[in-house]
Amino acid sequence: MNAVRRIPQRMIGLIAVAVVLVILAAVALWAVFGRTGPTKITTYFDKTVGIYEGSEVRVLGVKVGKVDSVTPRGEDVEVLLSVDGDVELPADVEAFQITPSVVPDRYIQLAPAYSGGEKLSDDATLGRDRTHVPVEIDTLYGSMSELSRSLGEDGANSEGAVTAFVETMAENLGGNGEVLGEALGELSDAASVLADSSGDIGETVRGLSIFAGTLADHDADMRRFNAQMSTFNSFLADEREDLAAAVEELSAALGDIAWFVRDNREMMDANIEGLGVITETVAGRYDELRESIALMPLAIANLINSYDAGAGVLQMRVNFPELQDPLVEGCQMLNMGKMGPGLEEFEALKRQAAPLIEHCEEIAGQITDGVKTPMLNLPFGIMSGDNLQRDPMPGAVPGNPSPRWEVTD
């Protein structure tokens, strides 16, 4: 059995010393390289009463640094702050001078506290737009003194006006404290509602401004409209009895119409369906109707101009367009689609008859080409297609007036 070799006591002591030295070296390295240096912030105030080198810098009331220096710079005072390196500040932080008591023992408060987002960089500068100074107590006392003098015997109360106002208010408010409190509470609620609806109120005010501007621009028209409305109202007032009687009769007539519709519902349904067919037919003949309406004034004018007052006769000749080329018109009679425009069954007949109609018109043209002549003058315009408007008559063509209507000087 081998004996266990014992470690010398001197070796154990050397190992312990080495461990202690390693720990001390680690602590020293952390102290030199691990700790974060202080954050330097340069601030500018319009004045610094009670702020000195060494004054505290706080965040949320907790000391996080100190004032390094206070240096006047013309109209500003430069205050250099040192904040602990492990304290994070937001990029939009601002500096406030805080007076905890009447005795001017002040400190610098940085707010708001960091809660996330972009951080304030080292060596940042806060201008006067981001620093705040409290009102001095002597300035406050001076303002109160000035207000007291303004309301005193040498000011507004020189003739007792302020005293009378206070006495009157005391009499009016006496015993109305509860009512006044409720009114103030309701006014506070109304102010909150208005604040929440400020955007809508702003849009409403802008809309009213535009409306008022429009009314101002049309002031004359509005006055004329008001005058006409006044006349109309006067007319209605004078005809009140007649209007009442007319409304009463209209009510009775509407009742009769309701009974008539109820008793003749089936007949009206049939009439409406028939009216639908007529409407479809009119829609299918839209082009012809439009052309007829456009030519109707010209036809009436030609009829008037054709009357010979001296002879008492109409100098005109009746032409039927269908007879100008009767064979071609006869071919068109094969077009069954005209019997029901817009209806699918008649449209199918039209498509089927299209080749037959085309062949018929070709044959008709070959027949009539040998007999049509510009000199042909048959009654009712038969075979007169080539003669239309060949010899313009007075009044039929613009720029060709009748000699009877010439104006002489």
C-alpha positions in Angstrom: 0.0 0.0 0.0 1.5 3.3 -1.2 1.7 6.2 1.2 -0.1 9.5 0.3 2.4 12.2 -0.5 1.9 15.3 1.7 2.0 18.9 0.1 4.5 21.0 2.0 3.2 23.9 4.0 5.4 26.4 2.2 3.8 25.4 -1.2 0.3 26.0 0.2 1.3 29.5 1.4 2.6 30.4 -2.0 -0.6 29.3 -3.7 -2.7 31.4 -1.4 -0.6 34.5 -2.0 -0.9 34.0 -5.8 -4.7 33.8 -5.6 -5.0 37.0 -3.5 -2.7 38.8 -6.0 -4.9 37.7 -8.9 -8.1 38.9 -7.2 -6.5 42.3 -6.4 -5.3 42.7 -10.0 -8.8 41.9 -11.3 -10.3 44.5 -8.9 -7.8 47.1 -10.0 -8.5 46.4 -13.7 -12.2 46.7 -13.2 -11.8 50.0 -11.3 -9.7 51.4 -14.1 -11.4 50.0 -17.2 -14.8 48.7 -16.0 -16.3 51.9 -14.5 -18.0 54.4 -16.8 -16.7 57.9 -16.6 -19.1 60.8 -15.7 -21.3 62.4 -18.4 -20.5 66.0 -19.1 -23.4 68.3 -19.9 -23.1 72.1 -20.7 -26.2 74.1 -19.9 -27.1 77.8 -20.4 -29.4 79.7 -18.0 -30.5 83.4 -18.2 -29.5 83.6 -14.5 -28.3 81.4 -11.6 -29.3 82.5 -8.2 -28.3 80.0 -5.5 -26.4 77.7 -7.9 -22.7 77.3 -7.2 -19.9 74.9 -7.9 -20.7 71.7 -6.1 -24.5 72.2 -6.1 -26.3 68.9 -6.6 -27.7 67.5 -9.9 -30.8 65.3 -9.4 -33.1 63.0 -11.4 -36.5 62.3 -9.8 -35.1 63.9 -6.6 -32.1 61.5 -6.4 -28.6 63.0 -6.5 -26.8 61.8 -9.7 -24.1 64.4 -10.1 -22.9 67.9 -9.3 -22.2 71.3 -10.8 -18.6 71.6 -11.9 -18.5 75.3 -12.8 -20.7 78.4 -13.1 -19.4 81.0 -15.6 -21.1 84.1 -16.9 -21.2 84.4 -20.7 -22.6 87.8 -21.6 -26.4 87.6 -21.3 -26.2 83.8 -20.4 -24.7 81.8 -17.5 -22.8 78.7 -18.5 -23.2 75.8 -16.0 -21.2 72.7 -16.5 -22.7 69.5 -15.0 -21.2 66.1 -14.2 -23.6 63.2 -14.1 -22.7 59.7 -13.0 -21.8 57.5 -16.0 -24.2 54.7 -15.1 -27.2 57.2 -15.2 -29.0 57.2 -18.5 -30.7 60.4 -19.8 -33.1 60.8 -22.7 -32.0 62.9 -25.7 -34.8 65.5 -25.0 -33.9 66.0 -21.4 -34.3 69.6 -19.9 -32.7 71.3 -16.9 -34.6 73.0 -14.1 -33.4 75.2 -11.2 -35.4 73.9 -8.2 -35.9 75.9 -5.0 -36.8 73.5 -2.2 -37.5 76.3 0.4 -37.4 80.1 0.7 -33.7 79.9 1.5 -32.0 79.9 -1.9 -30.3 76.5 -1.5 -31.0 75.3 -5.1 -30.1 72.3 -7.2 -30.4 71.3 -10.9 -33.2 68.9 -11.7 -32.9 66.9 -15.0 -36.2 65.8 -16.5 -37.8 63.7 -17.7 -36.1 60.5 -16.5 -35.0 58.0 -19.1 -37.7 55.4 -20.1 -36.5 54.2 -23.4 -35.5 55.5 -26.8 -32.6 57.7 -27.9 -30.1 58.6 -25.1 -28.3 61.9 -24.4 -24.8 61.8 -25.7 -21.7 62.8 -23.7 -20.7 66.5 -23.9 -24.2 67.5 -24.8 -25.3 71.1 -24.7 -28.7 72.4 -23.5 -29.6 75.9 -24.7 -31.8 78.4 -23.0 -34.8 76.8 -24.8 -34.2 73.7 -22.7 -33.4 75.3 -19.3 -35.8 76.8 -16.8 -35.4 79.3 -14.0 -38.0 79.8 -11.2 -39.6 83.2 -10.4 -37.6 84.9 -7.7 -39.4 85.6 -4.4 -38.6 89.3 -4.6 -40.1 89.5 -8.1 -43.2 87.8 -6.8 -43.4 90.2 -3.9 -42.9 93.1 -6.2 -45.8 92.0 -8.5 -48.1 91.5 -5.5 -47.1 95.0 -4.2 -47.8 96.5 -7.6 -51.2 94.8 -7.8 -52.0 96.0 -4.3 -51.2 99.6 -5.2 -53.2 99.3 -8.5 -56.3 98.2 -6.6 -55.7 100.5 -3.6 -56.8 104.1 -2.8 -54.2 105.5 -5.3 -55.5 103.3 -8.1 -58.8 101.6 -9.1 -60.3 102.1 -5.6 -59.7 105.8 -5.5 -63.5 106.3 -5.6 -64.4 103.1 -3.8 -65.2 101.1 -7.0 -63.2 98.0 -5.9 -64.9 98.1 -2.4 -68.3 98.4 -3.9 -67.5 95.5 -6.3 -66.4 93.3 -3.4 -69.4 94.1 -1.4 -71.8 93.4 -4.3 -70.1 90.1 -5.0 -70.3 89.2 -1.3 -74.1 89.9 -1.3 -74.7 88.0 -4.6 -72.6 85.0 -3.6 -73.9 84.8 0.0 -75.5 81.4 0.6 -74.7 80.2 -3.0 -71.5 78.4 -2.3 -72.9 75.0 -3.1 -74.5 76.1 -6.3 -71.3 77.9 -7.3 -69.3 74.8 -6.6 -71.6 72.7 -8.8 -71.4 75.3 -11.6 -67.6 75.3 -11.5 -67.6 71.5 -11.6 -69.9 71.4 -14.6 -67.8 74.1 -16.2 -64.7 72.0 -15.6 -66.4 69.0 -17.3 -67.5 71.2 -20.2 -63.9 72.4 -20.6 -62.6 68.8 -20.6 -65.1 67.9 -23.4 -64.1 70.9 -25.4 -60.4 70.1 -24.9 -61.0 66.5 -26.1 -63.0 67.8 -29.2 -60.6 70.7 -30.0 -59.8 69.3 -33.5 -63.5 69.0 -34.4 -64.2 72.5 -33.0 -61.3 73.9 -35.0 -62.7 72.4 -38.2 -66.2 73.7 -37.4 -64.9 77.2 -36.8 -62.9 77.1 -40.0 -66.0 75.9 -41.9 -68.1 78.7 -40.3 -65.4 81.2 -41.4 -65.6 79.9 -45.0 -69.4 80.0 -44.9 -69.4 83.6 -43.5 -67.0 84.7 -46.2 -69.2 83.2 -48.9 -72.2 85.0 -47.5 -70.3 88.2 -47.4 -69.2 87.8 -51.0 -72.9 87.2 -52.0 -74.5 89.8 -49.8 -76.5 91.4 -52.6 -77.8 88.0 -53.7 -78.7 87.0 -50.1 -80.6 90.3 -49.7 -82.5 89.7 -52.9 -83.3 86.2 -51.8 -84.5 87.4 -48.4 -86.8 89.9 -50.1 -88.2 87.3 -52.4 -88.7 84.9 -49.5 -90.5 87.7 -47.6 -92.8 88.3 -50.6 -93.4 84.5 -50.9 -94.2 84.3 -47.2 -96.6 87.2 -47.5 -98.3 85.4 -50.4 -98.6 82.2 -48.4 -100.1 84.1 -45.5 -102.7 85.8 -47.7 -103.6 82.4 -49.4 -103.6 80.4 -46.2 -107.3 79.4 -46.5 -107.0 78.5 -50.1 -103.9 76.4 -49.4 -105.7 74.6 -46.6 -108.6 73.9 -48.8 -106.3 72.6 -51.6 -104.4 70.4 -49.2 -107.7 69.0 -47.9 -108.9 68.3 -51.5 -105.5 66.8 -52.3 -105.8 64.4 -49.4 -109.2 63.3 -50.6 -107.9 62.9 -54.2 -105.0 60.8 -52.9 -107.5 58.6 -51.0 -109.5 58.1 -54.2 -106.3 57.3 -56.2 -105.4 54.7 -53.5 -108.8 53.1 -53.9 -108.6 53.2 -57.7 -105.2 51.6 -57.7 -106.4 48.9 -55.3 -109.5 48.1 -57.4 -107.6 48.2 -60.8 -104.3 46.6 -59.9 -104.4 43.9 -62.5 -105.4 46.3 -65.3 -102.6 48.7 -64.3 -100.1 45.9 -64.3 -101.1 45.0 -67.8 -100.9 48.7 -68.9 -97.5 49.1 -67.3 -96.3 46.0 -69.1 -97.7 47.4 -72.4 -96.0 50.7 -71.7 -92.7 48.9 -71.3 -93.1 47.4 -74.8 -93.9 50.9 -76.2 -90.9 52.3 -74.4 -88.6 49.6 -75.8 -90.0 50.3 -79.3 -89.4 54.1 -78.9 -85.9 53.4 -77.7 -85.3 51.1 -80.7 -86.5 54.0 -83.0 -84.4 56.6 -81.2 -82.3 57.6 -84.2 -85.4 58.0 -86.4 -87.2 60.0 -83.8 -84.2 62.3 -83.2 -84.0 62.9 -87.0 -87.7 63.6 -87.3 -87.6 66.1 -84.4 -84.6 67.8 -85.9 -86.2 68.1 -89.4 -89.7 69.0 -88.2 -89.0 72.8 -87.9 -87.5 72.8 -91.4 -90.5 71.0 -92.8 -92.9 73.5 -91.1 -90.8 76.4 -92.4 -90.8 75.0 -96.0 -94.6 74.5 -95.7 -95.1 78.1 -94.8 -92.8 79.4 -97.5 -94.5 77.3 -100.1 -97.8 79.1 -99.7 -98.6 81.5 -102.5 -100.9 84.1 -101.0 -101.7 85.7 -104.4 -102.9 82.5 -106.0 -104.1 81.0 -102.7 -102.4 77.7 -103.4 -99.5 75.7 -102.0 -96.5 75.5 -104.4 -95.3 72.2 -103.2 -95.0 68.6 -104.3 -95.6 65.7 -101.9 -92.8 63.1 -101.9 -92.8 59.8 -100.0 -89.2 58.6 -99.3 -90.4 55.0 -99.4 -91.4 55.5 -103.1 -88.1 57.0 -104.3 -86.8 53.5 -104.8 -89.8 51.2 -104.3 -87.9 48.0 -105.2 -85.3 48.5 -102.5 -87.9 49.5 -100.0 -89.8 46.3 -100.9 -86.6 44.3 -100.1 -86.5 46.0 -96.7 -90.0 44.6 -95.9 -88.2 41.2 -95.6 -86.5 42.6 -92.5 -88.7 41.0 -89.8 -86.4 42.5 -87.1 -88.2 45.9 -87.3 -91.4 44.3 -86.0 -89.8 43.8 -82.6 -86.7 46.0 -82.1 -84.6 44.8 -79.2 -86.3 41.4 -78.9 -84.1 38.4 -79.3 -86.4 36.3 -81.5 -86.9 39.2 -84.0 -83.2 39.9 -84.0 -82.5 36.3 -84.9 -85.0 36.7 -87.9 -83.1 39.8 -88.9 -79.8 38.0 -88.9 -81.2 35.1 -90.9 -82.8 37.5 -93.5 -79.7 39.7 -93.9 -78.2 37.7 -96.8 -81.6 37.5 -98.6 -82.2 41.3 -98.2 -78.7 42.0 -99.5 -79.3 39.8 -102.6 -82.7 41.4 -103.1 -81.3 45.0 -103.0 -78.6 44.0 -105.5 -81.2 42.7 -108.0 -83.4 45.7 -107.4 -80.5 48.1 -108.2 -79.9 46.3 -111.5 -83.5 46.7 -112.4 -83.9 50.3 -111.5 -80.6 51.5 -112.9 -82.0 51.2 -116.4 -85.1 53.3 -115.8 -84.0 56.0 -113.3 -83.2 59.4 -114.9 -82.8 62.9 -113.5 -85.5 64.1 -115.9 -88.0 61.6 -114.6 -90.9 63.4 -112.7 -93.4 60.9 -111.4 -96.1 61.8 -108.9 -95.5 61.4 -105.1 -91.7 61.2 -105.7 -91.8 57.8 -107.3 -88.3 56.9 -108.7 -87.1 60.4 -107.8 -84.2 59.6 -105.6 -81.6 61.1 -108.1 -83.7 64.3 -108.4 -83.8 65.3 -104.8 -82.5 68.8 -104.2 -81.1 68.9 -107.7 -83.0 72.2 -108.4 -83.2 74.0 -105.0 -86.4 76.0 -104.3 -86.4 79.3 -102.4 -86.4 78.7 -98.7 -85.3 75.1 -99.0 -81.6 75.8 -98.9 -79.9 78.5 -96.7 -78.6 81.4 -98.8 -81.3 81.1 -101.5 -84.1 83.5 -100.4 -87.3 83.9 -102.3 -87.6 87.2 -104.3 -90.9 87.9 -102.6 -89.2 88.3 -99.3 -86.3 90.5 -100.3 -86.1 93.7 -98.3 -85.7 96.8 -100.3 -84.4 100.2 -99.0 
